[in-house]
Amino acid sequence: MKLLLWGAICFAIVMWLLRTKKVSGTPPGGSAHNSAESKHGNAEPMIRCVQCGVHIPLSEAVISRSNAAFCSEEHRLQHSAD
């Protein structure tokens, strides 16, 4: 009988720990699915260099007067020389 009682107490503690861990893992007012979306929500758009085809973040791109994107000033100059 004591073994059954200790088993029930251990089961209750484990369930309580799992429940509190699950609750604290999700942000308030949202679900776990929403938190995964927010991680990628602030991702910067990637664009392709016209000269070599490498994908770079938009903030690091060199933009020409014709609105073409390049990965470096050198590639912008090479492309305009063609």
Buried (B, 14 or more C-beta within 10 A) or exposed (E): EEEEEEEEEEEEEEEEEEEEEEEEEEEEEEEEEEEEEEEEEEEEEEBBBBBEEEEBEEEEBBEBEEEBBBBBEEBBEEBEEE
